[in-house]
């Protein structure tokens, strides 16, 4: 399961592939060829590993959440601390890989979309490091919500381009970035921010992120003498989740849970629970579960976490749902906010709102399990970017 997917055409079962105009497909084929070459290049691998260790600060630790575990009185909870990485999230793992690949291919600029801003910050950081220009497309609403990350991107030298069409959020930022890439795919490199998009990007981003699970597997066994009973991660596009899950997919005794946002309700435009409420369709050049209308067009989506409000999802997640290897659950806005404050005030860790969805489901699950069971959660990012928004919208309720 971990080595045979995707196939040579980029499919995970019936999902994935590449649905692009012929002229653009030729450019994407060049990226595929270059990536398949560098992933076996010892010099590239050494350069990336050195950056992970000495620049990012890997390995990120696994932390036993003793206070939270004792309060809940159920399963023992552990966090994989991707929030401690340089730039504050897991996104730096694949951004460094993509930037190095772009540089080796002779590209002059990297472009990307961002929702919560974590991918934008990470790519701007990587671009500065390897001396590439960087354009980041970001929905106008997300620019307002995630202002600290906007400033970070600009300080790092990136150009932040507001997207004002549609819902002014992540899906529209992807649309805008894709259109910009279409205008000049020769000198630009579209550094997709998750395990989505046409082949080879779901494979490439997964490969760069799988270090999360590889580290966690070794660390958890060293700490406890066994594998975790359960894995939990939030799922928007799905990069942090695949990063953790990949190393454990062949371990039948490890139960795996992906957590989507049910937002304000399951009404159209009120959530982004793609795997829960969607059906197979095509978006942004690939096939996946998709929240869509009767004409097959993507529906409006929403989440309190800007990094989760995407109507599609990674094709590998779609496949893992169909074969029932991963269970996909939902958490609403209020539950995520409650978990945000719970971990902040019980463990002294302010999580990203995206990660708070995974924590909220973990809290629910832990209460139902015995104390000899374990849960490993991917704490995919820190909440610095969210504090202004949370204080303004929820501060009165929580005494801020």
C-alpha positions in Angstrom: 0.0 0.0 0.0 2.8 2.4 0.7 5.0 1.6 -2.3 2.7 0.7 -5.2 0.6 3.8 -5.3 0.0 5.8 -7.3 0.4 3.8 -10.6 2.3 5.2 -13.5 -0.6 7.4 -14.6 -1.0 8.9 -11.1 -4.0 6.9 -10.0 -4.9 5.7 -6.5 -7.6 3.3 -7.5 -10.0 5.4 -9.6 -8.8 8.7 -8.1 -6.0 11.1 -9.1 -4.7 11.2 -12.7 -4.2 14.3 -14.7 -6.9 16.2 -16.6 -5.1 19.0 -18.3 -4.8 20.7 -21.7 -2.2 19.0 -23.9 0.2 21.9 -23.9 0.2 22.1 -20.1 0.4 18.3 -19.8 3.8 18.4 -21.5 5.1 20.7 -18.9 3.7 18.6 -16.1 5.3 15.5 -17.7 8.7 17.3 -17.4 8.0 17.9 -13.7 7.2 14.2 -13.3 10.3 13.1 -15.1 12.5 15.5 -13.1 10.9 14.5 -9.8 11.3 10.8 -10.4 15.0 11.5 -11.2 15.8 13.6 -8.2 14.0 11.3 -5.7 16.8 8.8 -6.4 19.6 11.4 -6.5 21.9 10.9 -3.4 23.0 14.6 -3.5 19.4 15.9 -3.6 18.4 13.5 -0.8 21.4 14.6 1.4 20.7 18.3 0.7 17.0 17.9 1.7 17.8 15.8 4.8 20.4 18.4 5.9 17.8 21.1 5.6 15.3 19.1 7.5 17.8 18.6 10.4 19.7 21.9 10.5 17.1 24.4 9.1 13.7 23.0 10.0 14.8 21.4 13.3 13.7 17.9 12.6 13.0 15.5 14.0 10.0 17.2 15.6 9.3 15.6 19.0 6.4 13.3 20.1 5.0 14.7 23.3 2.9 12.9 25.9 -0.1 15.1 26.8 -0.2 14.0 30.4 -2.5 16.8 31.7 -5.1 16.3 29.0 -5.0 12.5 29.3 -5.5 12.6 33.1 -8.4 15.1 32.8 -10.2 13.0 30.3 -9.6 9.8 32.2 -9.5 7.6 29.1 -6.9 6.8 26.4 -3.4 8.2 26.6 -2.8 11.1 24.2 0.4 11.9 22.3 1.1 14.8 19.9 3.5 14.8 17.0 4.8 18.4 17.3 4.9 19.6 13.7 4.0 23.0 15.2 7.6 23.3 16.4 9.0 23.2 12.9 10.6 26.4 11.4 7.7 28.4 10.0 5.3 26.7 12.5 3.7 23.8 10.6 4.3 20.7 8.5 4.2 22.7 5.3 7.9 23.4 5.3 8.6 19.7 4.6 7.2 19.7 1.1 8.0 23.4 0.3 11.7 22.8 0.7 11.4 19.8 -1.6 9.4 21.7 -4.2 11.7 24.7 -4.1 14.8 22.6 -4.6 13.2 20.8 -7.5 12.1 24.1 -9.1 15.7 25.4 -8.8 17.2 22.3 -10.3 14.7 22.6 -13.2 15.9 26.1 -13.9 12.7 27.8 -12.9 12.7 31.5 -12.0 9.6 31.7 -9.8 7.5 29.6 -7.6 3.8 30.4 -7.3 1.2 28.9 -5.0 -2.2 29.3 -3.3 -2.6 29.5 0.4 -5.6 29.4 2.8 -4.4 29.7 6.4 -1.2 31.1 5.1 1.1 28.3 6.5 1.9 27.0 3.0 2.5 30.6 1.8 4.9 31.3 4.6 6.7 28.0 4.1 7.0 28.5 0.4 8.1 32.1 0.8 10.8 30.9 3.2 12.0 28.2 0.9 12.0 30.6 -2.1 14.1 33.1 -0.1 16.5 30.3 0.8 17.1 29.1 -2.8 16.8 32.6 -4.3 13.6 32.2 -6.3 10.8 34.8 -6.8 7.6 33.9 -5.1 3.9 34.8 -5.8 1.3 33.7 -3.3 -2.4 33.9 -4.2 -4.7 34.2 -1.1 -8.4 34.8 -0.8 -9.4 38.3 0.5 -11.3 36.8 3.4 -8.3 34.7 4.4 -6.0 37.7 4.2 -8.1 39.4 6.8 -8.3 36.3 9.0 -4.7 35.4 8.8 -3.0 38.8 8.8 0.1 37.7 10.8 1.0 35.2 8.1 0.4 37.8 5.3 3.0 40.1 7.0 5.4 37.2 7.3 5.1 36.4 3.6 5.8 40.0 2.7 8.8 40.2 5.0 10.2 37.1 3.4 10.0 38.8 0.0 7.0 37.1 -1.5 4.3 39.0 -3.4 0.9 38.3 -1.8 -1.9 38.6 -4.5 -5.4 39.1 -3.1 -8.1 37.0 -4.7 -11.4 38.8 -4.9 -13.6 36.5 -7.0 -16.0 33.8 -5.7 -16.0 33.1 -2.0 -12.6 34.8 -1.7 -11.2 31.8 0.1 -8.9 28.8 -0.6 -10.7 27.3 -3.6 -10.7 30.6 -5.4 -7.0 31.1 -4.5 -6.3 27.8 -6.2 -8.2 28.9 -9.3 -6.3 32.2 -9.5 -2.9 30.5 -9.0 -3.6 27.9 -11.6 -4.6 30.6 -14.1 -1.4 32.5 -13.4 0.6 29.3 -13.9 -1.1 28.6 -17.2 0.1 31.9 -18.6 3.8 30.9 -18.1 4.4 27.3 -17.1 7.9 27.4 -18.6 9.7 29.7 -16.2 7.3 29.3 -13.2 6.8 26.3 -10.9 3.4 25.8 -9.3 4.2 24.5 -5.8 0.9 23.0 -4.9 0.3 23.2 -1.1 -1.3 19.8 -0.4 -1.7 16.2 -1.7 -4.0 17.5 -4.4 -3.8 18.5 -8.1 -2.7 16.6 -11.2 -0.1 13.8 -11.0 2.7 14.0 -9.8 1.8 16.5 -7.1 -0.2 14.2 -4.8 2.6 11.7 -4.9 5.4 14.3 -4.6 3.9 16.1 -1.6 3.1 12.8 0.1 6.7 11.7 -0.4 8.1 14.9 1.1 5.6 14.7 4.1 6.1 11.0 4.9 9.0 11.9 7.2 6.4 12.9 9.7 5.1 9.3 10.1 8.5 7.7 9.7 9.8 9.8 12.7 6.6 9.3 14.7 6.7 5.5 14.3 10.3 5.3 15.6 9.7 7.8 18.4 6.5 6.3 19.6 8.0 2.8 19.8 11.0 4.2 21.7 8.7 5.9 24.2 6.1 3.2 24.7 7.5 -0.1 23.4 4.7 -0.5 20.8 2.9 1.2 18.0 0.0 3.6 18.7 -3.5 2.1 18.8 -5.0 5.1 17.0 -3.8 7.9 14.7 -5.7 11.2 14.2 -5.1 14.1 11.8 -7.2 16.9 10.3 -8.0 16.7 6.6 -8.5 19.6 4.2 -6.5 18.7 1.2 -4.8 16.2 3.4 -1.0 16.6 3.4 -0.4 16.5 7.1 -2.6 13.5 7.5 -1.0 11.5 4.7 2.4 12.5 6.1 1.5 10.8 9.4 -0.6 7.9 8.0 1.8 6.6 5.3 4.2 4.9 7.7 1.3 3.0 9.4 -1.0 2.0 6.5 0.2 -1.6 6.5 -0.2 -2.0 10.3 -3.6 -3.5 10.6 -3.7 -3.1 14.4 -3.4 0.7 14.1 -6.8 2.4 13.5 -6.6 5.6 11.5 -8.9 8.6 11.6 -9.0 11.7 9.4 -11.1 14.7 10.7 -12.9 17.0 8.4 -14.7 20.3 9.2 -18.5 20.2 9.5 -18.4 24.0 10.0 -21.7 25.5 11.1 -24.0 22.8 9.7 -24.2 20.3 6.9 -26.1 22.7 4.7 -24.6 23.7 1.4 -21.9 26.3 1.9 -21.8 25.8 5.6 -19.1 23.0 5.8 -16.2 21.4 4.0 -16.7 17.8 4.9 -15.7 16.5 1.4 -15.2 12.8 2.1 -18.3 12.7 4.3 -20.8 14.4 2.0 -19.1 14.5 -1.4 -19.0 12.2 -4.4 -16.4 11.5 -7.0 -15.7 14.4 -9.4 -12.9 16.4 -11.1 -11.4 19.6 -9.8 -8.1 21.4 -10.6 -6.9 18.7 -12.9 -7.5 15.5 -10.8 -10.3 13.2 -9.7 -11.3 12.9 -6.0 -14.3 13.1 -3.7 -15.8 16.5 -4.3 -18.5 18.6 -2.9 -20.4 19.5 -6.0 -23.8 20.7 -7.3 -26.0 18.8 -9.8 -23.9 20.1 -12.7 -20.7 18.7 -11.2 -19.3 22.1 -10.3 -17.6 22.6 -6.9 -19.9 23.9 -4.2 -19.2 26.7 -1.9 -17.5 25.5 1.3 -16.7 27.0 4.7 -14.7 26.2 7.9 -13.5 28.3 10.8 -10.1 27.0 9.8 -9.0 28.6 6.6 -6.7 25.7 5.7 -9.6 23.2 5.6 -12.2 25.0 3.4 -11.5 23.2 0.1 -14.3 21.4 -1.8 -11.9 18.6 -2.9 -9.5 16.3 -1.1 -6.3 14.3 -1.9 -6.9 11.4 -4.3 -5.1 9.0 -1.9 -7.5 10.0 0.9 -10.4 9.2 -1.5 -9.0 5.8 -2.2 -8.3 5.1 1.5 -11.9 5.9 2.3 -13.2 3.5 -0.4 -11.1 0.6 0.9 -12.1 1.5 4.5 -8.4 1.8 5.7 -9.1 5.2 7.1 -12.2 6.4 8.9 -13.2 10.0 8.1 -15.0 11.9 10.8 -16.2 15.4 11.3 -15.9 18.2 13.9 -17.8 21.5 13.8 -16.6 25.0 14.5 -17.7 25.1 18.1 -16.0 21.8 18.9 -12.8 23.0 17.3 -12.8 26.2 19.2 -13.5 24.4 22.5 -10.5 22.1 21.8 -8.4 25.1 20.8 -8.8 26.6 24.3 -8.7 23.2 26.1 -5.2 22.3 24.9 -4.0 25.9 25.3 -5.1 26.1 28.9 -4.3 22.5 29.9 -1.1 21.8 28.0 0.2 25.3 27.3 0.1 24.7 23.5 -1.8 27.1 21.3 -2.7 25.0 18.2 -3.7 26.0 14.7 -7.4 25.9 14.2 -6.9 23.2 11.6 -5.1 21.0 14.2 -7.8 21.9 16.7 -10.3 19.8 14.7 -8.0 16.7 15.1 -7.7 17.5 18.8 -11.4 17.8 19.3 -12.1 14.4 17.8 -9.3 13.0 19.9 -10.9 14.3 23.0 -14.2 12.7 22.0 -12.6 9.4 21.3 -10.3 9.3 24.3 -13.2 9.5 26.7 -14.7 6.3 25.2 -11.4 4.3 25.4 -9.7 2.6 28.3 -6.5 4.0 29.8 -4.3 1.3 28.2 -5.1 2.6 24.7 -3.1 5.3 23.0 -3.8 8.0 20.4 -1.2 9.8 18.4 -2.4 13.1 17.0 -0.6 15.1 14.3 -0.4 18.6 15.8 0.1 20.0 12.3 0.6 23.7 13.1 0.7 26.3 15.8 -1.9 28.9 16.4 0.0 32.2 16.2 -1.8 33.0 12.9 -5.2 32.5 14.5 -5.0 34.4 17.7 -6.3 37.7 16.5 -9.3 36.1 14.8 -10.1 33.9 17.8 -9.8 36.8 20.2 -12.1 39.0 18.2 -14.7 36.4 17.5 -14.6 34.2 20.6 -12.7 36.3 23.2 -15.7 37.4 25.3 -16.9 33.8 25.8 -13.5 32.6 26.9 -12.5 35.5 29.0 -10.0 37.2 26.7 
